[in-house]
Amino acid sequence: MREHFSKYEPAVDPRLLILLSGLVWGIVGVMLCHLAIGWLSQTTGDIAGYFAVSGAVISLLIHHFGFLKLADKNIERIAAYKGKVCIFAFQERKSYMIILVMVCMGIILRHSPMPKAYLSIIYIGFGGAMMLSSVRYFHVFFKLLFKKNNSIGNL
């Protein structure tokens, strides 16, 4: 049965998966930061600056101690693929469940009574970390793009 549906599977070169990963991480990061900046623009006083800086510091920590390792793990997994692979393989299957949980948590938080200015710290933290980590994907993609041989292995 799987063979029957595999001909309809949108398969791409693994290098494209690396680019797609970077784009998804970067776009989601920009979206989260955009929401947070919108909330901070509605606050008065110097508090918005403190919240923005707090979010930026948290984003550096999340990037360095969490997302960078996850990005490297994803890149290694993608690099191990031989030939064309399903376009949705830019994330592990189990990661899609984690993404769903995080999206649901974000929706719950946005609709909670928590003041949006405080919520902006979390959104800048995760959004900034995602944008920073997307740079790793882009770096590897462009490194592969200009590599002499066409092999994705041995990044």
HUWOSUL-V205353 format. One line per field, one symbol per residue. psi: psi as a letter, one per 20 degrees, with the letter a starting at -180 (. if undefined). Layout:
psi: ???
//
This chain:
psi: ghhgihiipnprqhhhhggggggggggggggghggghgghiiqqaihggggggghgghhhggggifhghgghggggghhiqpaqqphijiqqghhhggggghgghgggghjripphghhhggghgggghggghhhgghggghghhjqgrjpirl.
//
